[in-house]
Amino acid sequence: MSAALLLTRSDADNRRLAARLQAQGINSISLPLLQIDPQAETSQQRSMILELDRYHAVMVVSPIAARQGLERMDACWPQPPARIEWFAVGAGTAAVLEDYGLSVQIPQDGQDSEALLRLPAWQRLLSLPDLRVLIWRGMGGRDHLASTIAEAGGRVDLLELYQRNMPATLSSDLDAAAEQGARAIVILSGQALQHWQRAAGSAWEQQRHWRCWVPGARIAGLAQQLGCTDVVVCQGADDDNVLAAVKAHPLTP
């Protein structure tokens, strides 16, 4: 049985990347580590969307947040409010916003919170005395963004659109994937990393030695803290960067 790479995003994302990996002769198995559960809209959240034109900037941290946030905006605004600056963490998130017709700024030197805040526009925005920023995200995500803006005196509101839970059958599904030849894994968030360790159970002592591709230094550090011994940084979570890293550090048979 040939070794396979475990892809851990949503099934749709995994299928897209799997096709590109297969074209390079790389076998993969799809096993989402996160179950995305949309959050019911509260009156406070609806006010954030209705008052969207009062914000100087909207920061969107994932394609899921982009899709769900745009659905809510579309229900309240015939066209997007003018004069808002839109920011995305990563090319995949930007693509969702751009397909909607928005002009989006993304960092070119990384796909994390730090890279986003290095964009030149933030030097100007953080100097505004009345800066208001809205962050579209899942529950509990990317606190570094909010804290940095708040420390500079800006007001930050969080539109938390979904919750990431551990799938109920993940432990048995992970066992099955290992039996099918999974010997390496792509991990693109800290929560996905925690779910992997939890689901592995007694098999963690073996699986922590799998080659693990991660999007940046922060997740690499978390993986190493949990005992992972073969961590490769992809320089981003988008398909292009993951594919490049896998090709540069190929899975051994």
C-alpha positions as CSV (number, residue, x, y, z in Angstrom):
1,M,0.0,0.0,0.0
2,S,1.5,3.4,-1.0
3,A,1.6,6.1,1.5
4,A,-1.1,8.8,1.3
5,L,-1.3,12.5,2.4
6,L,-4.2,13.3,4.7
7,L,-6.1,16.5,3.6
8,T,-8.1,18.0,6.5
9,R,-10.1,21.0,5.2
10,S,-13.6,20.8,4.0
11,D,-14.5,18.1,1.5
12,A,-14.8,20.7,-1.3
13,D,-11.4,22.2,-0.5
14,N,-9.9,18.8,-0.2
15,R,-11.2,17.7,-3.6
16,R,-9.8,20.7,-5.3
17,L,-6.3,20.2,-3.8
18,A,-6.5,16.4,-4.3
19,A,-6.9,16.8,-8.0
20,R,-3.8,18.9,-8.2
21,L,-1.8,16.5,-6.1
22,Q,-3.0,13.5,-8.1
23,A,-1.7,15.3,-11.3
24,Q,1.7,15.2,-9.5
25,G,1.4,11.5,-8.7
26,I,0.6,12.2,-5.0
27,N,-2.1,10.1,-3.3
28,S,-4.3,11.8,-0.8
29,I,-7.3,11.0,1.5
30,S,-9.9,13.6,2.5
31,L,-10.7,13.8,6.2
32,P,-12.1,17.2,7.4
33,L,-10.9,17.9,11.0
34,L,-13.3,20.7,11.6
35,Q,-17.1,20.6,11.4
36,I,-18.4,24.1,10.5
37,D,-21.6,25.0,12.3
38,P,-23.1,28.4,11.3
39,Q,-24.1,30.6,14.2
40,A,-27.7,32.0,14.4
41,E,-27.7,35.7,13.8
42,T,-28.1,37.8,16.9
43,S,-29.7,41.3,17.1
44,Q,-26.2,42.7,17.9
45,Q,-24.7,41.0,14.8
46,R,-27.5,42.3,12.6
47,S,-26.7,45.8,13.8
48,M,-23.1,45.4,12.8
49,I,-24.2,44.6,9.2
50,L,-26.9,47.3,9.1
51,E,-24.3,49.8,10.3
52,L,-21.5,48.5,8.0
53,D,-21.0,52.0,6.5
54,R,-19.7,53.2,9.8
55,Y,-16.6,51.1,9.7
56,H,-13.4,52.2,8.1
57,A,-12.2,48.6,7.4
58,V,-13.5,45.0,7.3
59,M,-11.0,42.2,7.9
60,V,-12.0,38.7,6.8
61,V,-10.0,35.8,8.1
62,S,-11.2,32.8,6.1
63,P,-13.2,31.8,2.9
64,I,-16.0,30.5,5.2
65,A,-16.2,33.8,7.0
66,A,-16.2,35.6,3.6
67,R,-19.1,33.5,2.2
68,Q,-21.2,33.7,5.3
69,G,-20.5,37.4,5.9
70,L,-21.4,38.2,2.2
71,E,-24.7,36.4,2.6
72,R,-25.6,38.6,5.5
73,M,-24.4,41.7,3.8
74,D,-26.3,40.9,0.6
75,A,-29.6,40.6,2.6
76,C,-29.2,44.1,4.0
77,W,-27.4,46.1,1.4
78,P,-28.4,46.4,-2.3
79,Q,-24.7,47.2,-3.0
80,P,-21.7,47.2,-0.7
81,P,-21.2,50.5,1.3
82,A,-18.7,52.8,-0.2
83,R,-15.4,53.9,1.3
84,I,-14.8,50.7,3.3
85,E,-11.3,49.1,3.0
86,W,-11.5,45.3,2.7
87,F,-8.7,43.1,3.9
88,A,-8.3,39.3,3.6
89,V,-6.0,36.8,5.2
90,G,-4.9,34.8,2.2
91,A,-5.6,34.5,-1.5
92,G,-8.5,32.1,-1.0
93,T,-10.4,34.5,1.2
94,A,-9.6,37.4,-1.1
95,A,-11.0,35.4,-4.1
96,V,-14.4,35.0,-2.5
97,L,-14.6,38.7,-1.8
98,E,-13.3,39.7,-5.3
99,D,-15.8,37.4,-7.0
100,Y,-18.5,39.5,-5.2
101,G,-17.0,42.6,-6.7
102,L,-15.0,44.0,-3.8
103,S,-11.5,45.5,-4.0
104,V,-9.4,43.5,-1.5
105,Q,-6.0,44.1,0.0
106,I,-4.0,41.0,0.9
107,P,-0.4,40.7,2.2
108,Q,2.3,39.4,-0.2
109,D,4.8,38.4,2.5
110,G,2.7,35.9,4.4
111,Q,-0.8,34.7,5.3
112,D,-1.1,35.4,9.0
113,S,-2.3,38.2,11.2
114,E,1.2,39.8,11.4
115,A,1.5,39.9,7.6
116,L,-1.9,41.5,7.3
117,L,-1.1,44.3,9.7
118,R,2.2,45.0,7.9
119,L,0.2,46.3,4.8
120,P,0.9,50.0,4.3
121,A,-2.8,50.9,4.6
122,W,-2.6,50.1,8.3
123,Q,-0.1,52.8,9.0
124,R,-2.7,55.3,8.0
125,L,-5.7,53.5,9.5
126,L,-4.1,53.0,12.9
127,S,-3.5,56.7,13.1
128,L,-7.2,57.6,12.8
129,P,-8.6,58.8,16.1
130,D,-12.0,57.2,15.5
131,L,-10.9,54.0,13.8
132,R,-13.6,51.4,13.6
133,V,-12.9,47.9,12.3
134,L,-15.1,44.9,11.8
135,I,-13.6,41.4,11.8
136,W,-15.5,38.6,10.1
137,R,-14.4,35.3,11.7
138,G,-15.3,32.1,13.4
139,M,-15.8,32.0,17.2
140,G,-12.5,32.4,19.0
141,G,-10.3,33.2,16.0
142,R,-7.3,35.4,15.4
143,D,-7.3,37.5,18.6
144,H,-4.0,39.1,17.6
145,L,-5.8,41.2,15.0
146,A,-8.3,42.6,17.4
147,S,-5.8,43.2,20.2
148,T,-3.3,45.0,18.0
149,I,-6.0,47.4,16.6
150,A,-7.5,48.0,20.1
151,E,-4.0,48.7,21.5
152,A,-3.6,51.4,18.9
153,G,-6.9,53.0,20.1
154,G,-9.2,51.6,17.4
155,R,-12.6,50.1,18.1
156,V,-12.9,46.5,17.0
157,D,-16.2,44.6,16.6
158,L,-16.2,40.8,16.0
159,L,-18.8,39.3,13.7
160,E,-18.4,35.7,14.7
161,L,-20.3,33.7,12.0
162,Y,-19.6,30.1,12.7
163,Q,-18.2,27.6,15.2
164,R,-15.6,25.0,14.5
165,N,-16.4,21.7,16.2
166,M,-14.8,18.3,16.2
167,P,-16.7,15.9,14.0
168,A,-18.4,13.1,16.1
169,T,-16.9,10.3,14.1
170,L,-13.4,11.8,13.7
171,S,-11.5,9.2,15.8
172,S,-12.9,6.2,13.9
173,D,-12.4,8.0,10.6
174,L,-8.8,8.8,11.4
175,D,-8.2,5.1,12.3
176,A,-9.7,4.2,8.9
177,A,-7.5,6.7,7.1
178,A,-4.4,5.3,8.7
179,E,-5.4,1.8,7.7
180,Q,-5.8,3.1,4.1
181,G,-2.2,4.4,4.1
182,A,-2.3,7.9,5.6
183,R,1.2,8.6,6.7
184,A,1.4,12.4,6.5
185,I,-1.0,15.3,7.1
186,V,-1.8,18.9,6.1
187,I,-2.8,21.0,9.2
188,L,-3.9,24.6,8.5
189,S,-5.1,25.8,11.9
190,G,-4.3,25.4,15.5
191,Q,-7.8,24.0,16.2
192,A,-7.4,21.4,13.5
193,L,-4.1,20.4,15.1
194,Q,-5.8,20.0,18.5
195,H,-8.6,17.9,16.9
196,W,-6.0,15.6,15.2
197,Q,-4.2,15.0,18.5
198,R,-7.4,14.3,20.3
199,A,-8.8,12.0,17.7
200,A,-5.6,10.1,17.4
201,G,-5.8,8.9,21.0
202,S,-3.3,6.2,21.7
203,A,-2.1,6.3,18.1
204,W,-0.8,9.8,18.7
205,E,2.6,8.5,19.7
206,Q,2.9,7.1,16.2
207,Q,1.1,9.8,14.2
208,R,3.0,12.7,15.8
209,H,6.0,11.5,13.7
210,W,4.0,11.9,10.4
211,R,5.3,14.6,8.1
212,C,3.0,17.6,8.9
213,W,2.6,20.6,6.5
214,V,1.5,23.8,8.3
215,P,0.8,27.3,7.0
216,G,3.2,29.3,9.1
217,A,5.6,29.6,12.1
218,R,2.8,29.9,14.7
219,I,1.2,26.6,13.8
220,A,4.6,25.0,13.4
221,G,5.4,26.0,17.0
222,L,2.2,24.6,18.3
223,A,2.8,21.3,16.4
224,Q,6.3,21.0,17.9
225,Q,4.9,21.7,21.4
226,L,2.6,18.8,21.0
227,G,5.5,16.5,20.0
228,C,5.4,16.6,16.2
229,T,8.8,15.8,14.9
230,D,8.6,16.4,11.1
231,V,7.0,19.8,10.5
232,V,7.2,21.6,7.1
233,V,6.1,25.3,6.8
234,C,4.1,26.0,3.6
235,Q,4.3,29.9,3.8
236,G,0.6,30.1,3.5
237,A,-2.6,28.0,3.6
238,D,-3.7,28.4,0.0
239,D,-3.5,25.5,-2.5
240,D,-0.5,26.9,-4.4
241,N,1.7,27.2,-1.3
242,V,0.6,23.8,0.1
243,L,1.3,22.1,-3.3
244,A,4.7,23.8,-3.5
245,A,5.7,22.7,0.0
246,V,4.6,19.1,-0.6
247,K,6.6,19.0,-3.9
248,A,9.6,20.5,-2.2
249,H,9.4,18.0,0.7
250,P,7.8,15.0,-0.9
251,L,6.1,12.2,1.0
252,T,8.3,9.2,1.3
253,P,6.7,5.8,0.1
